[in-house]
Amino acid sequence: MKLDIRKALGIVLTLALIASAAVVFGGCAQPTATTAPSASPTPLPNITIRFSQFGNSLDDPTGFKNDRIKAAIEQKLNITLEYDTGTDGYDDRMALELSAGTGPDLFPTWGDATKLSKWANDGAVLKISDIVSANAARYPVLTKIFSAKEYKTYNEFYTGDKDAVFAIYEIGAFAVPPYAGVSVYNTRILNEVGYAKAPTTVDEFVDFTTKAAAKGYTGWWPRNDKLTNWAEIDKTVASPNGTSIMPPASDFNGFVMNADGTWTLMTTSDKSKEVVKLLASMYKNNALSNAVGIKGDFDDAYAMFGAGTLASANFGFGFPGQFRDFLKDPWIKANPSGTMADLTLGTALQGSAGFSQTYGAPYWMGAHYLIPASEKNPERVLDLVEFLASTEGQQLTHWGIEGTHYTKGADGQPVYNVAEWDKETKPYGYGDGRGQYVWFSYLFSATEYMVDFAANDWFTAVTHPTDNSNLWATASDKAAMDYATTTLKDTTSKVVVTLPFYYSFVKLPDSYVDVRNSLKDITNRYLAGMIGGQMDIDKEWPNYVKEYADAGAADLEQAMNAAIQEAKTKYGG
């Protein structure tokens, strides 16, 4: 079973690809310089490479034995692959095996900068740049990857040496950027209360949910994880009005960027007070479900929507695929004869400050893939990485074997044989619709998408991956994805604010972890009480502001701005 983070969505980008996956079967089983990334004409001996990746299954030995993708890689490189996985205690096991010299030949640590830096400085993991730079002809793709200025910036951030590479960096990026604050509507209720199309402003949205509640429906359910996640509420009604009710628990939540590039913490601002009053009013009359914070999102809210008693909901519909999944789960399951027209997808709303603003880079650092310093065959392990990074390797692990897993369409894109792919994925408990082959799926892309290092530099390739999922989707799934993508297309660029590259290196002192946690606890307590009607907003707001101040809100704001300036000075060039 895979992690929830694997649930990602997007549209298909055009990918300039070269070489057919059929080349996998060219030549003989014993690789030479022409059939494997080796500088020597002498056939390389067969060795075993143990590759580790979190969260898969190895409980189907027959399926494992019959894995044709695995066999193709082994034949290409004259290696024997062993797959290693785990869930609970996985990171601790990797660290223990590394220290004992028994670890996998290639394994990840999940974006842990401190761990990577320590292992590099202690000499526990291999400095792979030394091997690659000494064998550039053998490793042309890795040479290109390591030469990227952004790759060098990460090197410097981790170890202080821009040319020292100790890891394959796995960057996560969506084919289209995701954001909160988009609602989906029951079309029948939408029309019943006088709306021919979805609301486009906060005022229209409040009017719609209020009218729906007056007719006996529940107006709106924003995903909230029992009032521990305020993102959908915040981005629907607070952010369009130039503020944020979110606690600054992580990233730039709770902050609003000023015209001069500085940031202001808005959680307890006067603007936020007005938003909380609005939410309390909506809650009181069931325009905002008065079961929010009590019942669960994915059982109770789904059931209400499927039963036709809930007028609108937010479940991350800034991901196009979330609309597809929502259509299939709460609606079609409850209404087998239902159609896509039964639901209307809205867009981000506009308020007094315009569109909601979602700040952040369109990418994040995922895992770091490492080779232990004790590795006996590092060049061969890097041969494997080099092949997987090549166009041929990417096609093999994302398209499959031509004639078996796919055929080429008239447009050059693969036409997937889903039944054949199922034979490769099911033995490993895989198949959430994002990637295809489970192993190596995270090696270059934390969203498990296909990357093209042939046509792009490293940073462009990993931040603009290709989502192939629509190519193997059913007709109904593809229609839902296309509808959602088209609906969101015009407003996405107005909502998502891409921050400069140096923001990837903004780091607050560890002492602010406790401050952030305290502020989150304070916000959850006050907002639940004020929106739910247990607290008088005018009376309690000064106490809310004081508790925020006492917990270090002003210091956090100052530290955040200082950290941003430091990152800009050091990495903004």
C-alpha positions in Angstrom: 0.0 0.0 0.0 1.3 3.5 -0.9 1.3 6.7 1.0 -1.4 9.4 0.6 1.2 11.8 -0.9 1.2 9.6 -4.0 -2.3 10.9 -4.8 -1.3 13.7 -7.2 -3.1 15.0 -10.3 -2.4 17.0 -13.5 -2.6 17.3 -17.2 -0.5 15.7 -19.9 2.4 17.8 -21.2 4.0 17.3 -24.5 7.3 15.5 -24.1 10.1 15.4 -26.7 11.2 11.8 -26.5 13.8 9.9 -28.5 14.6 6.2 -28.9 12.1 3.4 -28.7 11.6 1.3 -25.6 12.1 -1.7 -27.9 15.8 -0.9 -27.7 15.6 -2.5 -24.3 15.7 -5.9 -26.1 18.4 -5.1 -28.6 21.8 -6.8 -28.4 22.7 -9.7 -26.2 22.2 -10.5 -22.6 25.9 -9.8 -21.8 26.2 -6.0 -22.0 29.1 -4.3 -23.7 30.0 -0.7 -24.2 27.3 -0.5 -26.9 24.5 -2.0 -24.8 25.2 -0.7 -21.3 26.6 2.6 -20.0 30.1 1.2 -19.7 33.4 2.8 -20.9 34.9 -0.7 -21.3 34.3 -3.0 -24.3 34.7 -6.0 -22.0 31.4 -7.5 -20.9 30.6 -6.6 -17.3 30.1 -9.4 -14.8 26.6 -9.9 -13.3 26.2 -8.4 -9.9 23.3 -8.0 -7.5 22.1 -4.5 -6.7 19.7 -4.0 -3.8 17.4 -1.1 -4.3 15.2 0.2 -1.5 12.0 2.3 -1.6 9.4 3.1 1.1 5.9 1.7 1.3 5.5 -1.1 -1.3 4.7 -4.8 -0.9 6.8 -7.9 -1.6 4.3 -10.5 -0.5 3.6 -11.9 -4.0 6.7 -14.0 -5.0 5.2 -15.2 -8.2 4.3 -11.7 -9.4 7.8 -10.6 -8.4 9.4 -13.4 -10.3 7.3 -12.6 -13.4 8.1 -8.8 -13.4 9.0 -8.0 -17.0 10.1 -4.5 -16.3 12.6 -5.8 -13.7 13.8 -8.4 -16.2 14.3 -5.8 -18.9 16.5 -3.7 -16.6 18.5 -6.7 -15.5 19.1 -7.8 -19.1 20.1 -4.3 -20.2 22.7 -3.9 -17.4 23.6 -7.5 -16.7 22.6 -7.1 -13.1 20.3 -8.9 -10.6 17.9 -6.6 -8.9 16.7 -7.1 -5.4 13.9 -4.9 -4.1 13.7 -3.8 -0.5 10.8 -2.0 1.1 9.1 -1.2 4.4 6.8 1.1 6.3 6.9 1.4 10.1 10.5 2.0 11.2 11.8 2.2 7.7 14.0 5.3 8.1 15.4 3.9 11.4 16.3 0.6 9.7 18.0 2.4 6.8 20.1 4.4 9.3 21.0 1.3 11.3 21.9 -0.7 8.2 24.0 2.1 6.9 26.0 2.3 10.2 26.4 -1.5 10.2 27.6 -1.6 6.5 24.7 -3.8 5.5 22.4 -1.2 3.8 21.0 -1.3 0.3 23.1 -0.3 -2.6 20.8 2.6 -3.3 18.3 3.9 -0.8 16.4 7.0 0.2 16.2 9.3 3.2 13.0 11.4 3.0 14.2 15.0 2.4 16.0 15.1 5.7 18.6 17.8 5.3 20.2 17.3 8.7 20.7 13.6 8.1 22.1 14.0 4.6 24.6 16.6 5.8 25.7 14.5 8.7 26.1 11.3 6.7 28.1 13.3 4.0 30.3 14.9 6.6 30.9 11.6 8.4 31.8 9.8 5.3 28.9 7.4 5.6 27.6 7.9 2.1 29.5 8.0 -1.2 30.5 11.2 -2.9 29.1 10.2 -6.2 30.3 13.3 -8.0 33.9 12.0 -7.9 32.9 8.9 -9.8 30.7 10.7 -12.3 33.3 13.5 -13.1 36.0 10.9 -13.6 33.8 9.0 -16.1 31.8 11.7 -17.9 31.5 9.6 -21.1 30.0 6.7 -19.1 27.6 8.9 -17.3 26.4 11.7 -19.7 23.0 12.2 -18.2 24.3 12.3 -14.6 27.0 14.7 -15.8 24.4 17.0 -17.2 22.2 16.7 -14.1 25.1 17.5 -11.7 26.2 20.6 -13.8 22.8 22.4 -13.3 23.3 25.5 -11.2 20.2 24.6 -9.1 21.7 21.2 -8.3 24.9 22.9 -7.2 22.9 25.3 -5.0 21.4 22.3 -3.2 24.8 20.8 -2.8 26.1 24.0 -1.2 23.1 24.1 1.1 23.6 20.6 2.4 27.4 20.4 2.6 28.9 23.9 1.9 30.5 22.6 -1.3 28.6 23.3 -4.5 30.4 20.6 -6.5 30.1 17.8 -4.0 27.2 15.5 -4.9 26.3 12.9 -2.3 22.7 12.2 -3.4 20.3 12.0 -6.3 17.8 14.7 -5.4 14.1 13.8 -5.8 12.2 17.0 -6.6 8.4 16.9 -6.4 6.4 18.9 -8.8 2.9 18.7 -10.2 2.1 18.9 -13.9 -0.3 21.7 -12.9 0.0 23.6 -9.6 -2.5 22.7 -6.8 -4.3 25.0 -4.5 -7.2 25.2 -2.1 -10.4 27.3 -2.2 -12.4 25.8 -5.0 -15.8 24.3 -4.5 -17.9 21.8 -6.3 -21.7 22.2 -6.4 -24.7 20.0 -6.6 -26.0 21.3 -9.9 -29.6 20.7 -9.1 -29.4 22.7 -5.8 -27.4 25.4 -7.6 -30.1 25.9 -10.1 -32.9 25.5 -7.5 -31.7 28.5 -5.6 -31.3 30.7 -8.7 -27.8 30.2 -9.9 -27.3 29.2 -13.6 -23.5 28.8 -13.0 -21.1 28.5 -10.1 -20.5 31.6 -7.9 -17.4 33.6 -8.8 -17.2 36.0 -5.8 -17.2 35.5 -2.1 -20.4 37.5 -1.8 -22.1 35.3 -4.4 -20.8 32.2 -2.6 -22.2 33.3 0.8 -25.5 34.2 -0.9 -25.7 30.8 -2.5 -24.9 28.8 0.7 -27.4 31.0 2.7 -30.2 30.4 0.2 -29.4 26.7 0.1 -29.6 26.5 3.9 -32.9 28.4 3.9 -34.3 25.6 1.7 -33.3 22.9 4.2 -29.9 21.9 2.6 -26.5 22.1 4.2 -24.8 24.9 2.4 -21.1 24.1 2.4 -18.7 21.6 3.7 -15.0 22.6 3.5 -12.5 19.8 4.2 -11.2 20.6 7.7 -10.0 17.4 9.4 -12.2 18.3 12.4 -10.9 21.8 12.6 -7.2 21.1 12.5 -6.9 22.1 8.9 -8.2 25.5 7.9 -6.8 25.7 4.4 -10.1 25.3 2.4 -12.0 27.7 4.6 -9.1 30.2 4.5 -8.6 30.1 0.8 -12.3 30.3 0.0 -13.3 33.3 2.1 -10.3 34.8 3.9 -7.5 35.0 1.3 -9.7 36.7 -1.4 -10.3 39.4 1.2 -6.6 40.0 1.7 -6.1 38.2 5.0 -5.6 34.7 6.5 -7.2 33.0 9.5 -4.7 30.1 9.3 -2.1 29.6 12.1 1.6 29.9 11.0 2.2 26.2 11.7 4.2 25.7 8.5 5.5 27.4 5.4 3.8 30.8 4.8 0.4 29.9 6.3 -1.1 32.8 8.1 1.2 35.3 6.3 0.4 37.8 3.5 3.1 39.2 1.3 3.4 43.0 1.1 4.2 45.0 -1.9 7.8 45.4 -0.8 8.3 41.7 -0.5 8.1 41.5 3.3 5.5 39.3 5.1 2.9 40.2 7.7 1.3 37.6 10.0 -2.5 38.2 9.6 -4.1 35.4 11.7 -5.3 37.8 14.5 -5.7 40.9 12.3 -8.9 43.0 12.2 -9.5 41.7 8.7 -9.4 38.2 10.0 -11.8 39.1 12.8 -14.4 40.2 10.1 -13.9 36.9 8.3 -14.5 34.9 11.5 -17.7 36.9 12.1 -18.8 35.9 8.6 -18.0 32.3 9.2 -19.8 32.3 12.6 -22.9 33.7 10.9 -22.8 31.1 8.2 -22.3 28.3 10.7 -25.3 29.5 12.8 -27.7 29.1 9.9 -26.1 26.0 8.4 -24.7 27.8 5.3 -21.4 26.5 6.7 -22.3 23.0 7.9 -22.9 23.1 11.7 -21.5 19.6 11.8 -18.0 20.8 10.7 -15.6 20.0 13.5 -17.8 17.2 14.8 -18.3 14.8 11.9 -15.7 13.4 9.5 -14.8 14.7 6.0 -14.6 11.5 4.0 -17.5 9.5 5.5 -20.0 12.0 6.8 -19.5 14.8 4.2 -19.3 12.3 1.3 -22.5 10.7 2.5 -24.3 14.0 2.7 -23.2 15.0 -0.8 -24.1 11.6 -2.3 -27.5 11.8 -0.7 -28.2 15.2 -2.2 -28.5 17.1 1.1 -25.2 19.0 0.7 -25.1 22.0 -1.7 -21.3 22.5 -2.0 -18.1 21.1 -0.8 -14.3 21.8 -0.9 -12.0 18.8 -1.1 -8.9 20.2 -2.8 -10.5 20.7 -6.2 -7.5 22.8 -7.3 -6.2 19.4 -8.2 -8.1 18.5 -11.3 -8.1 14.8 -10.4 -9.8 15.5 -7.1 -12.9 16.4 -9.1 -12.7 13.1 -10.9 -12.4 11.2 -7.7 -15.1 13.1 -6.0 -17.5 12.5 -8.9 -16.7 8.7 -8.7 -16.8 8.3 -4.9 -19.5 10.3 -3.1 -21.7 10.9 -6.2 -21.6 8.0 -8.7 -21.4 5.4 -5.9 -24.5 6.8 -4.3 -26.2 7.6 -7.6 -25.2 4.8 -10.1 -27.2 6.5 -12.9 -25.7 9.9 -12.2 -23.6 11.8 -14.7 -20.8 14.4 -14.6 -23.4 17.1 -15.3 -24.9 16.5 -11.9 -21.9 18.3 -10.4 -20.6 21.8 -11.3 -17.0 22.7 -10.5 -16.4 26.3 -9.5 -13.3 28.3 -9.6 -11.3 30.3 -7.0 -13.5 33.2 -5.7 -12.7 36.9 -5.8 -13.1 39.2 -2.8 -12.2 42.7 -1.8 -8.5 42.0 -2.5 -9.1 40.0 -5.7 -8.3 36.3 -6.1 -7.1 34.1 -3.3 -3.3 33.9 -3.2 -1.4 30.7 -2.7 2.3 31.3 -2.1 5.0 28.8 -2.7 7.3 27.1 -5.1 5.6 24.8 -7.6 8.0 22.1 -6.3 9.5 20.6 -3.2 12.4 18.5 -2.1 11.4 14.8 -1.7 13.8 12.0 -1.0 17.6 11.9 -1.3 18.8 8.7 -2.9 22.2 7.6 -1.5 24.9 5.0 -2.0 26.6 3.8 1.1 30.3 4.5 1.4 30.9 0.8 1.9 29.4 0.0 -1.6 31.6 -2.5 -3.4 30.3 -1.7 -6.9 29.5 2.0 -7.0 30.1 2.4 -10.7 27.6 -0.3 -11.5 25.0 1.3 -9.2 25.5 4.5 -11.0 25.1 2.7 -14.3 21.7 1.8 -13.1 20.9 5.4 -12.1 22.2 6.6 -15.5 20.1 4.2 -17.4 16.9 5.1 -15.4 17.6 8.8 -16.1 18.0 8.2 -19.8 15.1 8.5 -22.2 15.2 4.8 -22.8 15.0 4.2 -19.0 12.2 6.7 -18.5 10.2 5.1 -21.3 10.7 1.7 -19.9 9.5 2.5 -16.4 6.7 4.8 -17.4 5.5 3.4 -20.7 6.7 -0.2 -20.4 7.7 -2.6 -23.1 6.5 -1.7 -26.6 4.1 -4.3 -27.9 3.3 -5.6 -24.4 2.5 -2.7 -22.2 1.8 -0.1 -24.9 1.7 0.6 -28.6 2.5 4.0 -30.1 -0.4 6.1 -31.3 -0.4 8.3 -34.4 0.7 11.2 -32.2 3.7 9.2 -30.9 2.2 8.9 -27.5 1.8 5.5 -25.8 -1.6 3.7 -26.0 -1.5 1.8 -22.7 -2.4 -1.9 -22.3 -3.8 -1.6 -18.8 -4.3 -5.3 -18.3 -0.7 -6.0 -19.0 0.4 -3.1 -16.7 -1.8 -4.5 -13.9 0.4 -7.7 -14.0 3.4 -5.6 -13.1 1.8 -3.3 -10.5 -0.6 -5.5 -8.5 2.1 -7.8 -7.0 3.5 -4.8 -5.3 0.2 -3.4 -4.0 0.4 -0.6 -6.5 -2.0 1.3 -8.7 -3.2 4.7 -7.5 -3.3 6.1 -11.1 -0.3 8.4 -11.0 2.7 6.4 -12.2 3.0 2.9 -13.5 6.0 0.9 -12.4 6.4 1.1 -8.6 10.2 0.6 -8.3 12.3 3.7 -9.1 9.1 5.8 -9.4 10.4 8.2 -6.8 14.1 8.3 -8.0 13.8 11.6 -9.9 10.2 12.8 -9.3 8.4 12.9 -5.9 5.1 12.9 -7.8 6.2 9.8 -9.7 5.9 11.5 -13.1 8.0 11.1 -16.2 11.0 13.4 -16.6 12.9 14.3 -19.7 16.6 15.1 -19.2 17.4 14.8 -22.9 15.5 17.9 -23.9 15.8 19.9 -20.6 18.3 20.8 -17.9 17.8 19.1 -14.6 15.8 21.8 -12.9 13.4 22.3 -15.9 12.9 18.6 -16.2 12.1 17.9 -12.6 9.9 20.9 -12.1 8.0 20.3 -15.4 7.4 16.6 -15.4 4.9 14.8 -17.6 1.7 13.2 -16.1 0.7 10.3 -18.3 -2.3 9.3 -16.3 -4.8 10.5 -18.8 -3.3 8.2 -21.4 -4.4 5.1 -19.5 -7.6 6.6 -18.0 -11.0 5.3 -18.8 -13.1 7.5 -21.1 -15.2 8.8 -18.1 -12.2 9.5 -16.0 -10.6 11.4 -18.9 -13.7 13.4 -19.5 -13.8 14.4 -15.8 -10.2 15.4 -15.8 -10.5 17.4 -19.0 -13.6 19.2 -17.6 -11.8 20.1 -14.4 -8.6 21.2 -16.1 -10.5 23.4 -18.5 -12.6 24.9 -15.7 -9.5 25.8 -13.6 -7.2 26.8 -16.4 -8.0 30.6 -16.6 -7.9 31.3 -12.8 -4.9 29.1 -11.7 -2.3 31.6 -12.8 -4.1 34.3 -10.9 -4.2 32.3 -7.7 -0.8 30.6 -7.5 2.1 32.9 -6.7 5.4 31.2 -7.5 8.1 32.4 -5.1 11.7 32.8 -6.2 14.1 29.8 -6.1 15.8 31.1 -2.9 12.7 30.5 -0.9 13.6 26.8 -1.0 16.3 27.6 1.4 14.4 29.7 4.0 15.1 28.0 7.3 13.9 29.2 10.7 15.8 28.4 13.9 14.7 25.2 15.5 13.5 27.2 18.5 10.5 28.4 16.4 9.0 24.9 16.1 7.5 25.2 19.6 6.3 28.7 18.8 4.5 27.5 15.7 2.9 24.6 17.5 1.7 26.9 20.3 0.2 29.3 17.8 -1.6 26.5 16.1 -3.1 25.3 19.3 -4.3 28.8 20.2 -5.9 29.3 16.8 -7.7 25.9 16.8 -9.1 26.6 20.2 -10.3 30.2 19.5 -11.6 29.7 16.0 -13.5 26.5 17.0 -15.1 28.4 19.8 -15.9 31.6 18.0 -17.2 30.1 14.7 -19.2 27.5 16.7 -20.8 30.2 18.8 -19.3 29.2 22.2 -17.3 32.3 22.3 -18.4 35.9 21.8 -16.1 37.2 19.0 -16.0 40.9 20.0 -15.3 39.9 23.7 -12.8 37.2 23.1 -10.8 38.7 20.1 -8.6 40.8 22.4 -7.7 37.7 24.4 -6.9 35.9 21.2 -4.6 38.7 20.1 -2.9 38.8 23.5 -2.3 35.0 23.6 -0.8 35.2 20.1 1.5 38.0 21.2 2.5 36.2 24.4 3.3 33.0 22.4 5.8 34.8 20.2 3.8 35.8 17.1 5.8 39.1 16.6 9.1 37.3 17.0 8.1 34.7 14.5 7.1 37.3 11.9 10.5 39.0 12.4 12.4 35.8 12.2 10.5 34.8 9.1 11.4 38.0 7.3 15.0 37.7 8.5 15.3 34.1 7.2 13.9 35.1 3.8 16.4 38.0 3.5 19.2 35.7 4.5 18.2 33.1 1.9 17.9 35.8 -0.7 21.4 37.1 0.0 23.0 33.7 0.0 21.1 31.9 -2.8 19.3 34.6 -4.7 22.0 35.2 -7.3 
